[in-house]
């Protein structure tokens, strides 16, 4: 099983620090890393600056026979802002996951069309989403992985967006996400016959603006005050206050650093949105 989700740790470069946290020797952890890579518990891809690490996106903790590998997997799992997919079977984690998926589908088919911010947000919050005061998700926007959505205060996601939080989605305060934006938390391994899933958390910091029809891909980190212009595809780190657009999401300019506005996602004139 090679479904995987990125972790914010360079398992080789940060090995000494990880060994201190786990209170084991570097030699033991080096051996453990090789075991994890050989048994599809962890994954190493790319080289040099492009090197990245992932762990299995299915919660295989009960199946990991190597005790130190199991401990390290649990630690790495805690660094990912999402709940891993459970090992399906006749068990409570499977029942909980299936119930959440039904709750989610009811939202996307019926509830997201109700012209009431309060009803829609209450439904999402009951499903596990954390949404701050003054924030809103407007009608006809689909949300996947609702239990992994974290949204700050006074932020808005407008009409007809697709919001994929299955790998973890963190949205800050005063963020404006315009209509028809796609936020996609994962893809697939195109080189694998089995079409394994590949995913990574997405973070959008305070005062960021994602313009209409942009696509924010898995692993993207949009810095404070940054702008992703219309029709732009971005799946990388965008530095704070930079304006990116065009092919490769190139830097096109920079915003003021003293941003101090409110988005007003639930004002008087948006009560039906």
N, C-alpha and C positions, 0 to 999 in steps of 0.2 A: 504494500500500500504506500503510494508516494504522493498522496495529497499533502500539500504543505503550505505553511504560512510563515512569512518573514518574521524574524526576531531582531530587536534593536541592539544586538551584541555581535561583535566579531569574535567567533568562538576560538579562533587561534590567537589573534592579537590581544584579546582580553583574557586569555587563559589564566594568567597569574592572579588577576583580580577575582575571577570566578572561583579559583581554587581557594582563595582566602575566604570568600563568602561561604563556600561549602565546607570549609575547614578540612581540606584534604591536600595532599601534595600535588605539585604540578605534574609530576610523572604519572600519578594515578589518574589525573584528569585527562592527560594527553592520551593515555590508553583508552579511557572511557570514550573520548571523542571519536577515536577510530572505530570503536565498537558501535557507537551510535550511527556513524556514517555508513557502516557496513550493514546495519540492520534496519535502515530506513526510519530511524528515530529522529535523526538530524540530517540536513542536506547542505552541501557546499557547492556553490555554483559561481562561475566567473573567475577572473584572475585580477590580481593587483587591486586598483581602486574600484574595479567593478565587482569584486568578490562579495558575495552576500551569503547569509546563512538563514536557514529555515528549520522549523520542526514540523513534525506531522500535524496536520490540522484536525485530525481525528484524535480524540482523547484516549490514547492507547496506554495510559499509565498502568492499568491492571495487567497488561500483556508484556511489560518490559521486565525481563528476568534479571538483568544486571542491576544490582541495587543502587550503585552510584549513578548509573545512567538514568534510573527512575527518579532519583532525587534531583538530578540536573534538569531533566525534562519538566518536572513540576515547577522548578524555579523559572525556567525559560517560559513556560506556559503562563506564569503570573505576570510576565512583562508584556504580554500581548493584551491589548484592551478589548478582548472578546472572549466569549465562551466557546471552547472548541466543540466540534461536532461530537456527540456521544457515540460510543460503540452501540450500534442499534441491536436491539433484542427485546426480550420480555423483561424490561426493567424500568425503574422510575425515571432515569435520565431520558430514555427514549420516549416515554409517555409525556414528559414535560416538554421535550422538543417538538413532538408532533402536535401537542396542544397549542404551543406558541405559533407554529406554522399555520394552523387553522385560524388562530386569532389574527395573524398577519394577513392572511388571504381575505378574511372578512373586511379588514381595514381597506385593503387595496381594491376590492370589488365594490364595496358598499359605503363604508364609513368615510372614506376620503372624499366622497362627493357631497357630504352633508354640509350645508352652508353655516357651520358653527365652529369657530375656533375651539371653544371649550369642549365640545363633544369629541372632536378629532384628537385634541391633545390628551384628554382624559383616557381615550382608548389606547393611545400610544404609551402613556405612562403606566397604565395597568398592565401593558405587555412588557414593561421593564425599561422603556426609554426614559432617559433623564433629560428633561427640557426645562430650561430656566425661565424665570419670570419675563414676560413681555415678548417672548419668542413665539413664532408661529410657523406652521407648515400649511401652505395654502391648498385649496382644493385640487383634486385630480393628480396629486403627486404620490407616487408609489414609494413605499418604504420596505426594504428587505432587511432582515436581521434586526427587528425593532428593539430587541433587548440589548443590543450593542451600540445604540445611538446615544451619544452624549452631546448635548447642545446647550450653549451658555445663554446669557440673558440678552434680550433685545436683538435677536437674530431672526432672519426670515429666509425660508425656502419657498420660492414662488410656485406658480402653476406648472403642472405637467412636467415635473422633474422625475427622475428615477434616482432614488437614494439607496445605495447598497451599503449597509452597515455590517454585513456578515463577518468581515474581518476586523471590525472595530472602526468607528467613525467618530472623531472628536471635532466639534465645531465650537469656536470660541464665542465671545460677546460681540455684538454689533456687526455680525457677518451678514452680507447680502448675497444670496444665491438666486440669480435671476431665473426666469421661466425657461423650460426645456433644457435645463442642464442635466447631464448624466454624471453621476458619481458611482464609479464601478470599482468594487473592492477586489476583484479577482479576474483571472483569465485561466488558460489551460496550457499545459506543456505540449506544444505543437510537435516536439520531437519524440513524444512518447506514444506508442500504439494504444495505450490505455487511456489517453486523454486526461491525465491527472490534473486536478485543480491546483492553481498557483495563486496565492492571495497575499495581501499585506495591508496593514492598517492605513487609514488616511487621516491626516490632521489638517484642519483649516483654522488658522489663528485669528485673533481679534481684528476687526475692521477689514478683513479681507473681502474682496468683491469678485464673485465668479459671474461673468457676463453670459448672456443668453447663448445656448447651444454649445457651450464649452463641455469638454469631457475631462473629468478629473479621474485619472486611473489609479490602480492600486499602488501603494507605496508613496503617493504624492504627499508632500508637506508644503502647504501654502503659508508663507510667513505673515506676520502681523502687517496689516495694511496693504498687502500685495493685491494685484489685480490680474486675473486671467481674462483676457479679452475674448470677445465673441468668436465662436467656432474654433477655439484653440484646444488642442489635445495636450494635456500635461500629466506626466507620471513621474515627477522628480521633485527635488527640493527647490522651491521658489523663495529666494531671500526676502526678508521683510521689506515692504514698501516698493518692491520692484513691480513694474508693469510688463507682463510677458504676453506674447502673441505670435501668430504665424507659425510656419513650419519649425518644429523643434522647440516651440515655446520660448523664443529668444527674448532677451530683455530689450524693451522698447523705450523705457523711461522709468521715472521714479516719482512716487507720490510724496506729499508733505509728510513729515514725521510727527506733527502735532495734531493728529486726527482726533476729533472730539465731537462726533455727531451721533445721533440716534437713528436707527433704521425705521423704527415705528411699525413693526409688523402687525400690530393689532390696534391700529388707530381707528378713529371714528369712520373714516371712509373706506376701511378694509373689513368691516364687520361681516360682509358676505363672501370674502375671498376664501 
